[in-house]
Amino acid sequence: MQALIRDAPIGQAIRFFNPRLLPYPEERDDFELPPAYVQMQHGKNFAPVNSTSTSSEPPSDEGPPIEEVCPETEKDTEEKESSADLSDSTSDLDKIRTAGTTHTTQSQISRVGTREALSKAHTRADLEQQFSLATVEKGPSRPIEPEVRGDGTILVDWYTTDDPENPQNWGFGKKVVVLTQILIYTMAVYMGSAIYSPSIPGVMEQFGVNLQLASMGLSMYVLAYGIGPLLFSPLSEIPVIGRNPPYIISYAIFVILLVPSSLVNSFPGLIVLRFLQGFFGSPCLATGGATLQDLYSIIKLPYVLSLWAFAATCGPALGPIISGFSVAAKTWHWSQWEMLWLNGPVFLSLFLFLPETSSATILLRRAARLRALTGDARLKSQSEIDQAKMTPREIAVEALWRPFQLVLLDPSIAFTAVYTALIYGIFYSFFEAFPLVYETLYHFNLGEMGLTFLSVTAGVIIAIAAYWAYIFKVVEPEIRRNGLGAPERRLIPALIVTWFVPAGLFLFGWTSNANIHWIVSCVGIALTTIGIFLIIQCIFLYLPLVYPQYAASLFAGNDFMRSALATGAIHFSSPMFRNLGIGRGISLLAGLTVGCSAGVYVLFFFGEKLRARSRFAAQ
């Protein structure tokens, strides 16, 4: 618990004023410098080495497995020779690790998170190796000797293969604490979008604006949390910053903004405040996935990412349920007060108990402590060296240009971005369609109409159960037997569920009739949600496997396009449904998804040829 609080924002704030209160091991009087570093200080058994060793990861048996140690011995000679080609393919990777004893140098499998594993995968062979090593069984703890670079720099690493400071080695309970906080944080922020929907009639009445203008309180929030990741995602990747500062600083501003948003009596002020809320709430979208990638290995990541997607999908669906009854009973301001009551405690939880998870940041801070302890300026972390080479121009390019460059110059990325944006836009069109169906046709009140969004939650729960069963029963055994295989195999579920979206939409559109029970249309919504959820999961697994080095930029660009189209959907849906009717309007959207469904088959059957022609795909 002390280590958890020490690494959380409150612990770092306390240490800023008095580091003695929450010391790290290196700052305690009883700390013993690892033997490898003692030998280094005396110049023993250390020769500069080139970056030619391999680095990868294996799983633990606590919760989702993580990468472990599987040291080679003389008995492994034949196995080592058989994998020589694979090892050679990663000879130019950064952050090379070696381990062994004083007399013997042995290759070391180090535990690294998914984020680091993907960044190291320059080729298909690299990526195949990362997945293979993610299936290695747990082995004994071994010391890790620091690498000495040709210029004399000594790379600070984890002390042992089960170093407790490594997020991959954290206990199951500590990981669950972090995972739970990220999920609740994500759900609370995403809930802030649609929780405003029941307030729209009250906003129209108080400020005398039409539906399109009043809906800006929803659309500007959605647009802003698509823009935010373009800034916050690259910031969290800078080692000296890490994950927590973007979370805490932006979330504090978000919570503070909820107070004037609850009291505002100016329509322009309300829209500006809603935009700022979405922008400062966006780090859960920008960095939440990165935090989970820090903790879990590449083979187990789909499980926790699906939970994160569950939080992101159910947040907007639960919003109208929470505010529907209160807004009807009180005023439209209550939706914003409820956001404050929810997000205030969540912020306090993050401030008190969310540790830093970025290995690059943790090792950078360890290197600084070791320099202070030993007085040896040669001690540096690899992230510290990489950071010194960063320029503002490079950061700006990765943040602002790379996501759009990938979409513009690669047809596969462009298609996946358009498809996910379309189905995300359809999801947000429900917030305009539901009032027309359930209030107008079925005469539900605001609270009852909000309850119909439970069909979305039910759909996501069914989708997760099916997805986990598929990953556990099919994907994991296949990877362990045959290796990663072609990335297109991750699209197999999408070949089926892609048809769920138009089928569910047609069912919803043409059963939204006062003569047909309302539950039938809700079944259509649940079916559509199952399709939307699983398609996004498949695509988000497929993209990092094809473009591993650009995973962060891919997701930032995809987030922006989804939010941009969802913003448009909020405004074009209502006129479309009113002019065409629910049945025809929904059928138009369903027709667009049929065309995209055909595109999924093109991507599956011709993906290899497209990858061969791509300038960004790992070859």
C-alpha positions as CSV (number, residue, x, y, z in Angstrom):
1,M,0.0,0.0,0.0
2,Q,2.9,2.4,0.8
3,A,4.4,1.8,-2.7
4,L,1.0,2.4,-4.3
5,I,0.5,5.7,-2.5
6,R,4.1,6.7,-3.1
7,D,3.7,6.3,-6.8
8,A,0.3,8.0,-7.0
9,P,0.0,11.7,-7.5
10,I,-0.5,12.4,-3.8
11,G,2.7,10.5,-3.0
12,Q,4.7,12.4,-5.7
13,A,3.3,15.7,-4.3
14,I,4.4,14.7,-0.8
15,R,7.8,13.7,-2.1
16,F,8.2,17.1,-3.8
17,F,8.2,18.7,-0.4
18,N,9.8,15.9,1.7
19,P,11.2,12.9,-0.1
20,R,12.1,11.2,3.2
21,L,8.4,10.6,4.0
22,L,7.9,8.1,1.1
23,P,11.4,6.9,0.1
24,Y,12.2,4.6,-2.8
25,P,14.5,1.6,-2.1
26,E,17.5,3.5,-3.4
27,E,16.8,6.3,-0.9
28,R,16.8,4.1,2.2
29,D,19.8,3.6,4.4
30,D,19.6,-0.2,4.2
31,F,19.5,-0.2,0.4
32,E,22.2,-2.5,-1.1
33,L,23.3,-1.7,-4.6
34,P,22.8,-4.8,-6.9
35,P,26.0,-6.7,-7.4
36,A,26.1,-5.9,-11.1
37,Y,26.2,-2.2,-10.3
38,V,28.9,-2.7,-7.6
39,Q,31.0,-4.6,-10.1
40,M,30.4,-1.8,-12.6
41,Q,31.7,0.8,-10.2
42,H,34.9,-1.2,-9.8
43,G,35.2,-1.7,-13.6
44,K,34.8,-5.5,-13.3
45,N,33.3,-7.8,-15.9
46,F,31.9,-4.9,-17.9
47,A,32.8,-4.4,-21.5
48,P,30.9,-2.1,-23.8
49,V,28.5,-4.0,-25.9
50,N,26.6,-3.2,-29.1
51,S,22.8,-3.3,-29.3
52,T,22.5,-6.8,-30.5
53,S,20.8,-8.7,-27.8
54,T,17.1,-9.5,-27.9
55,S,14.4,-8.2,-25.7
56,S,10.9,-9.5,-25.2
57,E,8.3,-10.6,-22.7
58,P,6.6,-13.7,-21.0
59,P,3.4,-14.1,-18.8
60,S,2.8,-14.6,-15.1
61,D,0.2,-16.7,-13.5
62,E,-1.4,-13.8,-11.7
63,G,-4.5,-12.6,-13.5
64,P,-3.7,-12.1,-17.2
65,P,-0.3,-13.6,-17.8
66,I,2.7,-11.4,-18.4
67,E,6.1,-12.0,-19.8
68,E,8.6,-14.0,-17.9
69,V,12.1,-15.1,-17.8
70,C,13.2,-18.1,-19.8
71,P,17.0,-18.0,-19.7
72,E,19.0,-20.1,-22.1
73,T,21.6,-22.5,-20.9
74,E,24.0,-24.8,-22.6
75,K,21.3,-27.4,-22.9
76,D,19.3,-24.9,-25.0
77,T,22.0,-24.8,-27.8
78,E,19.9,-26.5,-30.4
79,E,16.8,-24.4,-29.6
80,K,18.9,-21.3,-29.7
81,E,20.3,-22.2,-33.1
82,S,16.8,-23.0,-34.5
83,S,15.6,-19.5,-33.5
84,A,18.7,-17.7,-34.6
85,D,17.0,-16.1,-37.6
86,L,14.2,-14.8,-35.4
87,S,16.7,-13.4,-32.9
88,D,18.8,-11.7,-35.6
89,S,15.7,-9.9,-36.9
90,T,15.6,-7.9,-33.8
91,S,19.3,-7.1,-33.5
92,D,18.8,-3.4,-34.2
93,L,16.1,-2.8,-31.6
94,D,16.6,-0.2,-28.9
95,K,16.8,-1.0,-25.2
96,I,18.8,-4.2,-25.4
97,R,19.1,-6.3,-22.3
98,T,21.7,-8.8,-21.3
99,A,21.7,-11.0,-18.1
100,G,23.7,-13.6,-16.5
101,T,26.3,-14.3,-13.8
102,T,29.7,-12.9,-13.3
103,H,31.2,-15.5,-15.5
104,T,28.5,-16.3,-18.0
105,T,26.5,-14.0,-20.3
106,Q,23.1,-15.4,-21.1
107,S,20.4,-14.0,-23.3
108,Q,17.6,-12.5,-21.2
109,I,13.8,-12.3,-21.8
110,S,12.7,-9.2,-20.0
111,R,9.2,-8.4,-19.1
112,V,7.9,-5.5,-21.2
113,G,4.3,-4.2,-21.7
114,T,2.4,-4.3,-24.9
115,R,3.2,-0.7,-25.7
116,E,7.0,-1.4,-25.6
117,A,6.5,-4.7,-27.5
118,L,4.8,-3.0,-30.4
119,S,7.3,-0.2,-30.6
120,K,10.0,-2.8,-31.0
121,A,8.3,-4.7,-33.8
122,H,9.9,-3.3,-37.0
123,T,9.2,-6.4,-39.0
124,R,6.7,-9.3,-39.1
125,A,9.4,-11.5,-37.5
126,D,9.8,-9.1,-34.6
127,L,6.1,-9.1,-34.0
128,E,5.9,-12.9,-34.2
129,Q,8.7,-13.1,-31.6
130,Q,6.8,-10.8,-29.2
131,F,3.7,-13.0,-29.4
132,S,5.7,-16.2,-29.1
133,L,7.5,-14.9,-26.0
134,A,4.2,-13.8,-24.5
135,T,3.3,-17.5,-24.1
136,V,6.5,-18.6,-22.3
137,E,5.8,-20.1,-18.9
138,K,7.0,-18.5,-15.7
139,G,10.6,-19.2,-14.8
140,P,13.0,-18.4,-11.9
141,S,14.0,-14.9,-11.0
142,R,17.4,-13.8,-12.3
143,P,19.5,-10.6,-11.9
144,I,19.7,-8.3,-14.9
145,E,23.0,-6.8,-15.7
146,P,22.9,-3.3,-17.1
147,E,24.2,-2.8,-20.7
148,V,27.3,-0.7,-21.2
149,R,27.2,1.3,-24.4
150,G,30.2,2.0,-26.5
151,D,30.4,5.6,-25.2
152,G,30.5,4.3,-21.6
153,T,26.8,5.0,-20.8
154,I,25.4,2.4,-18.5
155,L,21.7,1.7,-19.1
156,V,19.7,1.4,-16.0
157,D,17.3,-1.5,-16.1
158,W,15.2,-3.6,-13.8
159,Y,17.3,-5.1,-11.1
160,T,15.8,-8.6,-11.5
161,T,13.4,-10.3,-13.9
162,D,10.7,-10.1,-11.2
163,D,11.6,-6.6,-10.1
164,P,8.5,-5.3,-8.2
165,E,8.8,-1.8,-9.7
166,N,8.1,-3.2,-13.2
167,P,4.4,-2.8,-13.9
168,Q,4.4,-6.2,-15.6
169,N,5.4,-7.8,-12.3
170,W,2.8,-6.1,-10.1
171,G,0.5,-8.4,-8.2
172,F,-2.9,-9.2,-9.4
173,G,-4.6,-7.0,-6.8
174,K,-2.5,-3.9,-7.7
175,K,-3.3,-4.4,-11.3
176,V,-7.0,-4.7,-10.6
177,V,-6.9,-1.4,-8.6
178,V,-5.4,0.4,-11.6
179,L,-7.7,-1.3,-14.1
180,T,-10.8,-0.6,-12.0
181,Q,-9.9,3.1,-11.7
182,I,-9.2,3.5,-15.5
183,L,-12.6,1.8,-16.3
184,I,-14.6,4.0,-13.9
185,Y,-12.7,7.1,-15.0
186,T,-13.5,6.2,-18.7
187,M,-17.1,5.5,-18.0
188,A,-17.6,8.7,-16.0
189,V,-16.2,10.9,-18.7
190,Y,-18.0,9.2,-21.5
191,M,-21.2,9.3,-19.6
192,G,-20.8,13.1,-19.7
193,S,-21.7,13.2,-23.4
194,A,-25.2,11.6,-23.4
195,I,-26.1,12.5,-19.8
196,Y,-26.9,15.9,-21.4
197,S,-29.5,14.5,-23.8
198,P,-32.5,14.6,-21.4
199,S,-31.5,18.3,-20.7
200,I,-32.0,19.3,-24.4
201,P,-35.7,20.2,-24.1
202,G,-35.0,22.3,-21.0
203,V,-32.1,24.1,-22.7
204,M,-34.4,24.9,-25.7
205,E,-37.1,26.3,-23.4
206,Q,-34.8,28.4,-21.2
207,F,-32.6,29.9,-23.9
208,G,-35.2,29.9,-26.7
209,V,-33.0,28.0,-29.2
210,N,-34.0,25.3,-31.6
211,L,-33.1,21.6,-31.4
212,Q,-30.0,21.9,-33.6
213,L,-28.4,24.6,-31.4
214,A,-29.4,22.8,-28.2
215,S,-27.8,19.6,-29.5
216,M,-24.5,21.4,-29.6
217,G,-24.1,20.7,-25.9
218,L,-23.8,17.0,-26.9
219,S,-21.9,17.4,-30.2
220,M,-19.2,19.8,-29.0
221,Y,-18.4,17.5,-26.1
222,V,-18.0,14.5,-28.5
223,L,-15.9,16.6,-30.9
224,A,-13.6,17.8,-28.1
225,Y,-12.8,14.4,-26.8
226,G,-11.8,13.4,-30.3
227,I,-9.4,16.4,-30.5
228,G,-7.9,16.0,-27.0
229,P,-6.0,12.7,-27.8
230,L,-4.0,14.5,-30.5
231,L,-2.4,16.5,-27.7
232,F,-2.6,14.3,-24.6
233,S,-1.5,11.0,-26.2
234,P,2.0,12.2,-27.3
235,L,2.5,14.1,-24.0
236,S,2.0,10.9,-22.1
237,E,4.6,9.2,-24.2
238,I,7.4,11.7,-23.1
239,P,9.3,9.8,-20.4
240,V,9.9,12.9,-18.2
241,I,6.1,13.4,-18.1
242,G,4.6,9.9,-18.0
243,R,0.9,8.9,-17.8
244,N,-0.2,10.5,-14.5
245,P,0.3,14.3,-15.1
246,P,-2.0,14.4,-18.2
247,Y,-4.6,12.4,-16.3
248,I,-4.6,14.4,-13.0
249,I,-4.1,17.9,-14.3
250,S,-6.7,17.6,-17.1
251,Y,-9.2,15.7,-14.9
252,A,-8.9,18.3,-12.1
253,I,-9.8,21.0,-14.7
254,F,-12.6,18.8,-15.9
255,V,-14.1,18.5,-12.4
256,I,-13.8,22.2,-11.8
257,L,-15.5,23.0,-15.0
258,L,-18.5,21.0,-13.9
259,V,-19.3,23.6,-11.3
260,P,-19.9,26.6,-13.7
261,S,-21.5,24.1,-16.2
262,S,-24.1,23.4,-13.5
263,L,-24.8,27.0,-12.7
264,V,-24.4,28.7,-16.2
265,N,-27.4,30.7,-17.5
266,S,-25.9,31.7,-20.8
267,F,-26.3,29.5,-23.9
268,P,-22.9,30.4,-25.5
269,G,-21.3,29.9,-22.1
270,L,-22.9,26.4,-21.8
271,I,-21.6,25.4,-25.2
272,V,-18.1,26.6,-24.5
273,L,-18.0,24.9,-21.1
274,R,-19.3,21.6,-22.7
275,F,-16.5,21.7,-25.3
276,L,-13.9,22.3,-22.6
277,Q,-15.3,19.5,-20.6
278,G,-14.9,17.1,-23.5
279,F,-11.4,18.3,-24.2
280,F,-10.1,18.0,-20.7
281,G,-11.8,14.7,-20.1
282,S,-10.2,13.1,-23.1
283,P,-7.0,11.7,-21.6
284,C,-9.1,8.6,-20.5
285,L,-9.6,8.1,-24.2
286,A,-6.0,9.2,-25.2
287,T,-4.1,7.4,-22.5
288,G,-6.3,4.8,-20.9
289,G,-5.4,2.2,-23.4
290,A,-1.7,3.0,-23.0
291,T,-2.0,2.5,-19.3
292,L,-3.5,-1.0,-19.8
293,Q,-0.8,-1.8,-22.4
294,D,1.8,-0.9,-19.7
295,L,0.4,-3.5,-17.4
296,Y,-0.6,-6.5,-19.5
297,S,1.2,-8.7,-22.0
298,I,0.4,-8.6,-25.7
299,I,-1.4,-12.0,-25.6
300,K,-3.8,-11.1,-22.7
301,L,-4.4,-7.5,-23.6
302,P,-7.7,-8.2,-25.6
303,Y,-9.4,-9.2,-22.4
304,V,-8.7,-5.9,-20.6
305,L,-9.2,-3.7,-23.7
306,S,-12.6,-5.2,-24.1
307,L,-13.4,-4.2,-20.6
308,W,-12.2,-0.7,-21.3
309,A,-14.3,-0.6,-24.5
310,F,-17.3,-1.8,-22.3
311,A,-16.8,1.2,-20.1
312,A,-16.5,3.6,-23.1
313,T,-19.6,2.1,-24.7
314,C,-21.9,1.8,-21.7
315,G,-21.0,5.3,-20.4
316,P,-23.1,7.1,-23.0
317,A,-25.8,4.5,-22.7
318,L,-26.1,4.9,-19.0
319,G,-26.1,8.7,-19.1
320,P,-29.7,9.2,-20.1
321,I,-30.8,6.6,-17.5
322,I,-29.1,8.6,-14.7
323,S,-30.3,12.0,-15.7
324,G,-33.7,11.2,-17.3
325,F,-35.7,11.0,-14.1
326,S,-33.9,13.8,-12.3
327,V,-34.1,16.3,-15.2
328,A,-37.8,15.6,-15.6
329,A,-38.4,16.2,-11.8
330,K,-36.0,19.2,-11.4
331,T,-34.3,21.2,-14.1
332,W,-31.9,20.6,-17.0
333,H,-29.0,21.7,-14.7
334,W,-29.3,18.4,-12.7
335,S,-27.5,16.4,-15.4
336,Q,-24.4,18.5,-14.8
337,W,-24.7,18.3,-11.0
338,E,-24.8,14.5,-11.3
339,M,-21.6,14.6,-13.4
340,L,-20.0,16.5,-10.5
341,W,-21.2,14.1,-7.9
342,L,-19.8,11.2,-9.9
343,N,-16.5,12.6,-11.2
344,G,-15.4,14.3,-7.9
345,P,-14.9,11.0,-6.0
346,V,-13.3,9.4,-9.1
347,F,-10.8,12.2,-9.3
348,L,-9.9,11.8,-5.6
349,S,-9.4,8.0,-6.2
350,L,-7.0,8.7,-9.0
351,F,-5.2,11.3,-7.0
352,L,-4.7,9.0,-4.0
353,F,-4.2,5.6,-5.6
354,L,-3.3,5.7,-9.3
355,P,0.5,4.8,-9.7
356,E,2.6,5.7,-12.6
357,T,2.6,2.8,-15.1
358,S,5.0,3.9,-17.9
359,S,8.2,1.8,-17.7
360,A,10.1,4.5,-19.5
361,T,9.2,7.0,-16.8
362,I,9.8,4.6,-13.9
363,L,13.3,3.7,-15.2
364,L,14.1,7.4,-15.9
365,R,13.4,8.2,-12.3
366,R,15.4,5.2,-11.1
367,A,18.4,6.3,-13.1
368,A,18.2,9.8,-11.5
369,R,18.1,8.2,-8.0
370,L,21.1,5.9,-8.8
371,R,23.1,8.9,-10.0
372,A,22.4,10.7,-6.8
373,L,23.3,7.6,-4.8
374,T,26.6,6.7,-6.6
375,G,27.6,10.1,-8.1
376,D,28.1,8.3,-11.4
377,A,26.8,10.4,-14.3
378,R,27.1,7.5,-16.7
379,L,24.0,5.9,-15.3
380,K,21.1,6.6,-17.6
381,S,17.9,5.0,-18.8
382,Q,17.2,4.2,-22.4
383,S,14.2,6.4,-22.3
384,E,16.3,9.3,-21.0
385,I,18.6,8.9,-24.0
386,D,15.7,8.7,-26.4
387,Q,14.0,11.7,-24.8
388,A,17.2,13.8,-25.3
389,K,16.9,13.2,-29.0
390,M,13.3,14.4,-29.2
391,T,12.6,17.7,-30.8
392,P,9.4,19.8,-30.7
393,R,9.1,19.3,-34.4
394,E,9.2,15.5,-34.1
395,I,6.6,15.5,-31.3
396,A,4.3,17.8,-33.4
397,V,4.6,15.6,-36.4
398,E,3.7,12.5,-34.5
399,A,0.8,14.2,-32.8
400,L,-0.7,16.3,-35.5
401,W,0.5,14.9,-38.9
402,R,1.2,11.2,-38.5
403,P,-2.4,10.2,-37.7
404,F,-3.7,11.9,-40.8
405,Q,-0.8,10.8,-43.0
406,L,-1.6,7.2,-42.2
407,V,-5.2,7.6,-43.2
408,L,-4.5,9.5,-46.3
409,L,-1.7,7.3,-47.7
410,D,-2.8,3.8,-46.7
411,P,-6.1,2.4,-48.1
412,S,-6.5,-0.2,-45.4
413,I,-6.2,2.3,-42.6
414,A,-8.5,4.7,-44.4
415,F,-11.2,2.0,-44.8
416,T,-11.0,0.9,-41.1
417,A,-11.1,4.6,-40.0
418,V,-14.2,5.3,-42.2
419,Y,-15.9,2.1,-41.1
420,T,-15.4,2.6,-37.4
421,A,-16.4,6.3,-37.7
422,L,-19.6,5.3,-39.5
423,I,-20.7,2.8,-37.0
424,Y,-19.7,5.1,-34.1
425,G,-21.8,7.9,-35.8
426,I,-24.7,5.5,-36.1
427,F,-24.4,4.8,-32.3
428,Y,-24.7,8.5,-31.6
429,S,-27.6,8.8,-34.0
430,F,-29.6,6.7,-31.5
431,F,-29.6,9.7,-29.1
432,E,-31.7,11.5,-31.7
433,A,-33.8,8.5,-32.8
434,F,-34.8,7.3,-29.4
435,P,-36.9,10.4,-28.4
436,L,-38.7,10.2,-31.8
437,V,-39.5,6.5,-31.3
438,Y,-40.1,6.0,-27.6
439,E,-41.4,9.4,-26.6
440,T,-43.5,10.1,-29.7
441,L,-44.7,6.6,-30.7
442,Y,-44.7,4.8,-27.3
443,H,-45.3,7.9,-25.1
444,F,-42.5,7.2,-22.7
445,N,-41.4,9.9,-20.3
446,L,-37.8,11.1,-20.1
447,G,-36.9,8.5,-17.4
448,E,-38.6,5.6,-19.2
449,M,-37.0,6.6,-22.5
450,G,-33.6,6.6,-20.8
451,L,-34.2,3.0,-19.7
452,T,-34.4,1.8,-23.3
453,F,-30.6,2.5,-23.5
454,L,-30.1,-0.6,-21.3
455,S,-30.5,-2.5,-24.6
456,V,-27.1,-1.1,-25.5
457,T,-25.6,-2.4,-22.2
458,A,-27.2,-5.8,-22.7
459,G,-25.7,-6.0,-26.2
460,V,-22.2,-5.2,-25.0
461,I,-22.4,-7.8,-22.2
462,I,-23.4,-10.5,-24.7
463,A,-20.6,-9.3,-27.1
464,I,-18.0,-9.5,-24.3
465,A,-19.0,-13.0,-23.3
466,A,-18.8,-14.3,-26.8
467,Y,-15.5,-12.4,-27.5
468,W,-13.8,-13.7,-24.4
469,A,-14.9,-17.3,-25.2
470,Y,-13.5,-16.9,-28.8
471,I,-10.2,-15.5,-27.6
472,F,-9.8,-18.1,-24.9
473,K,-10.9,-21.2,-26.9
474,V,-9.7,-20.3,-30.3
475,V,-7.2,-17.5,-30.6
476,E,-4.9,-18.3,-27.6
477,P,-4.5,-22.0,-28.4
478,E,-3.9,-21.2,-32.1
479,I,-1.1,-18.7,-31.2
480,R,0.5,-21.2,-28.9
481,R,0.5,-23.9,-31.5
482,N,1.2,-22.1,-34.8
483,G,2.4,-18.6,-33.9
484,L,0.7,-15.3,-34.6
485,G,-0.1,-16.0,-38.3
486,A,-1.5,-13.5,-40.7
487,P,-3.0,-10.3,-39.1
488,E,-6.2,-10.9,-41.1
489,R,-7.1,-13.8,-38.9
490,R,-8.0,-11.3,-36.2
491,L,-10.8,-10.2,-38.6
492,I,-12.6,-13.6,-38.7
493,P,-15.3,-12.7,-36.1
494,A,-15.9,-9.5,-38.0
495,L,-16.8,-11.5,-41.1
496,I,-19.9,-12.7,-39.2
497,V,-20.8,-9.8,-36.9
498,T,-20.4,-7.2,-39.6
499,W,-23.9,-8.3,-40.8
500,F,-25.3,-7.8,-37.3
501,V,-25.2,-4.0,-37.7
502,P,-27.5,-3.7,-40.8
503,A,-29.7,-6.5,-39.6
504,G,-30.2,-4.8,-36.2
505,L,-30.7,-1.4,-37.8
506,F,-33.4,-2.8,-40.1
507,L,-35.1,-4.5,-37.2
508,F,-35.1,-1.3,-35.1
509,G,-36.2,0.9,-38.0
510,W,-39.1,-1.1,-39.2
511,T,-40.5,-2.3,-35.9
512,S,-40.6,1.2,-34.4
513,N,-44.3,1.2,-34.6
514,A,-47.0,1.8,-32.0
515,N,-48.6,-1.5,-33.1
516,I,-45.5,-3.5,-32.3
517,H,-44.2,-4.0,-28.8
518,W,-41.3,-1.7,-27.9
519,I,-39.1,-4.6,-26.8
520,V,-38.7,-5.7,-30.5
521,S,-37.0,-2.5,-31.5
522,C,-34.8,-2.8,-28.4
523,V,-33.7,-6.2,-29.6
524,G,-32.7,-4.6,-32.8
525,I,-30.6,-2.0,-30.9
526,A,-28.9,-4.8,-28.9
527,L,-28.1,-6.7,-32.1
528,T,-26.6,-3.6,-33.7
529,T,-24.5,-3.0,-30.5
530,I,-23.1,-6.5,-30.6
531,G,-22.0,-5.9,-34.2
532,I,-20.5,-2.5,-33.5
533,F,-18.6,-3.6,-30.4
534,L,-17.1,-6.7,-31.9
535,I,-16.2,-5.0,-35.2
536,I,-14.3,-2.3,-33.3
537,Q,-12.5,-4.9,-31.2
538,C,-11.5,-6.9,-34.3
539,I,-10.2,-3.8,-36.1
540,F,-8.4,-2.6,-33.0
541,L,-6.5,-5.9,-32.8
542,Y,-5.8,-6.0,-36.5
543,L,-4.3,-2.5,-36.9
544,P,-1.5,-2.8,-34.3
545,L,-0.5,-6.2,-35.9
546,V,-0.1,-4.7,-39.3
547,Y,1.3,-1.3,-38.3
548,P,2.9,-2.0,-34.8
549,Q,5.3,1.0,-34.8
550,Y,2.4,3.4,-35.5
551,A,-0.2,2.0,-33.0
552,A,-0.4,5.2,-31.0
553,S,-0.9,7.4,-34.0
554,L,-3.4,5.0,-35.6
555,F,-5.6,5.1,-32.5
556,A,-5.4,8.9,-32.2
557,G,-6.4,9.3,-35.9
558,N,-9.2,6.8,-35.5
559,D,-10.5,8.5,-32.4
560,F,-10.6,11.9,-34.1
561,M,-12.4,10.6,-37.2
562,R,-15.0,8.7,-35.0
563,S,-15.7,11.7,-32.9
564,A,-15.9,14.0,-35.9
565,L,-18.4,11.9,-37.7
566,A,-20.4,11.3,-34.4
567,T,-20.5,15.1,-34.0
568,G,-22.0,15.4,-37.5
569,A,-24.4,12.5,-36.8
570,I,-25.9,14.3,-33.8
571,H,-26.9,17.1,-36.1
572,F,-27.9,15.4,-39.3
573,S,-29.8,12.5,-37.7
574,S,-32.8,14.4,-36.3
575,P,-33.6,16.2,-39.6
576,M,-33.1,13.0,-41.5
577,F,-35.4,11.0,-39.3
578,R,-38.1,13.7,-39.3
579,N,-38.0,14.1,-43.1
580,L,-37.6,10.4,-44.1
581,G,-39.2,8.8,-41.1
582,I,-37.5,6.4,-38.7
583,G,-37.8,3.4,-41.0
584,R,-36.3,5.0,-44.1
585,G,-33.7,7.0,-42.3
586,I,-32.4,4.0,-40.4
587,S,-32.5,2.0,-43.7
588,L,-30.2,4.6,-45.3
589,L,-27.7,4.1,-42.5
590,A,-28.0,0.4,-42.7
591,G,-27.3,0.5,-46.4
592,L,-24.1,2.3,-45.8
593,T,-23.0,-0.4,-43.4
594,V,-23.7,-3.1,-45.9
595,G,-21.2,-1.5,-48.3
596,C,-18.6,-1.4,-45.4
597,S,-19.4,-5.1,-44.6
598,A,-18.3,-6.0,-48.1
599,G,-15.1,-4.0,-47.4
600,V,-14.3,-6.2,-44.5
601,Y,-14.3,-9.2,-46.8
602,V,-12.0,-7.4,-49.2
603,L,-9.6,-6.6,-46.3
604,F,-9.7,-10.2,-45.2
605,F,-9.0,-11.8,-48.5
606,F,-6.7,-9.2,-50.0
607,G,-5.1,-7.9,-46.9
608,E,-1.7,-9.6,-47.6
609,K,-1.4,-7.9,-51.0
610,L,-2.4,-4.5,-49.5
611,R,0.2,-4.9,-46.7
612,A,2.9,-5.7,-49.3
613,R,2.2,-2.4,-51.1
614,S,2.0,-0.3,-47.9
615,R,4.8,2.0,-46.9
616,F,3.8,1.7,-43.2
617,A,3.0,-2.0,-42.6
618,A,5.6,-4.3,-41.0
619,Q,7.0,-6.5,-43.7
